Amino acid sequence: MSNPENLGYTTDHEWVDLADPASATVGVTKYAADALGDVVYVQLPEVGATLTTGEACGEIESTKSVSDLFAPADGVVVEINEAVVDTPELVNTDPFGDGWLFRVRVDGDPELLDAAAYAEHTKED
Amino acid sequence: MSTPSPLHAVHEALGASFTDFAGWSMPLRYGSELAEHKAVRTASGLFDLSHMGEIELTGPEAAQALDFALVGKLSAVKPGKARYTMICDAEGGVLDDLVVYRLAADKYMVVANASNAVTVAAALRERADGFAVEVNDRSADLALIAVQGPTSTAIIGSVTGADLDALAYYASVPAAIAGIDILLARTGYTGEDGFEVYVDGADAPRVWEVLTEAGQEHGLLPAGLACRDTLRLEAGMPLYGNELSASFTPFDAGLGRVVKFDKPGGFVGKEALERRRDADVEAKVLVGLVGSGKRAPRHGYAVLDGDGAQVGTVTSGALSPTLGHPIAMAYVPVAVSEPGTALTVDIRGTSAPVEVVKLPFYQRQA
């Protein structure tokens, strides 16, 4: 499966698009979406919430399981994807696109994996 | 190393995601488990259940041996019929729930859950000691393929010569698919009409292929264990390890009806089960819970009363794919078990209101 080269990744299977650090987009990877199965409920942090890297900031629930969303970076939430709240299956159908979760004004320089390192990480899983 | 099903290559070719289940590697889903669930409710699903255990008892005292070994009265089951029953320990605790087919006057097949197949086979061997019966564990070489859903009759009818009008629910008949000998049973674990096909593992891929072809015009989808769990939950059917365990008797699970005290001779667990039946205990009972919203109560979550005190524990729960709201089963005290009782479930720190309902959550239109 192809992980876009322009994104950064976490070992918790989230991706971050840092093209605009004032509004960096966060989502979960296709690997995570496939492992979760059909996503039926997404709980996102509120706009204005302060995030700390590695801390739980939401939930993603599939038919079979519940997983925490972890903040991939320090920062403040500036936007959430209302479409994915109403239509959680977007996480399955388009995890790197319309299935994005929220946007963060990133503080500092988050430590993320590149696509190759993330691919290596999922191989070990 | 988990054991692959005889159909493993077929599942790989279909792009299945696999899960380790009771030592077996089985298909969890092929694509979307919600689509597979819906297919079973509106058309049909094709399941590989080869992980289930099959133990045959053959001999002139097979019926007496099973009357002693299990809580049901298997001697009263006519050849060609099947019965849902349980095997208990001496304290009345449930070791497994079973479907037992009487294949002939002197031959039965006991179908056990994969996780308990070894325990059940060992217990049957031990309990059959002294009876004129041979116990043969066929779990390793028998495959089990299920076709479940409203179009299953059309599919099975087109590939077997069997008279399906004559095949009642919980009955079985020897049949053939593509010249391959099978045992065809009208049983299932989905809440829909459906069939189960017992066949030698070596022949299973061919039978799967024939069923797939026949199912094309009837909306048949391969379906994995993920949707099997949500289907059985909607149908209010217990799952061993969730609703059933050795720490509960059949009475606790609301299934005391499967215990038959009126059979000649004793049976394992009889004295303990009589005490449980007659005791005026404030036992917990299994109830259904429905919620609103999208967050489902899940296995292990606390059930609370109006004062926020824990009164029970959720055994299974999910967002019902068919009904669109959360459903769950839980053990609660009799005092709060009446349908309509308002309770709450602690969903990861948030109290979610639920209402007690009568099981099942979903029942097919007759």
Contacts between the chains, C-beta under 8 A, distances in Angstrom:
chain1	res1	chain2	res2	distance
A	34	B	17	7.1
A	37	B	17	7.9
A	37	B	28	7.6
A	37	B	29	6.2
A	37	B	32	7.9
A	37	B	33	5.4
A	37	B	226	6.0
A	38	B	32	5.3
A	38	B	33	5.5
A	38	B	34	4.5
A	40	B	34	7.9
A	40	B	294	6.2
A	40	B	319	4.9
A	41	B	294	4.2
A	41	B	295	5.9
A	41	B	296	8.0
A	41	B	319	6.9
A	43	B	295	7.9
A	59	B	348	7.5
A	61	B	294	7.6
A	61	B	295	6.7
A	61	B	296	7.2
A	61	B	319	7.7
A	63	B	33	5.7
A	63	B	34	6.7
A	63	B	226	6.4
A	63	B	230	6.0
A	63	B	318	5.9
A	63	B	319	6.7
A	63	B	321	7.0
A	64	B	33	7.6
A	64	B	226	5.7
A	64	B	229	7.5
A	64	B	318	7.8
A	66	B	298	6.9
A	66	B	348	7.2
A	92	B	32	7.3
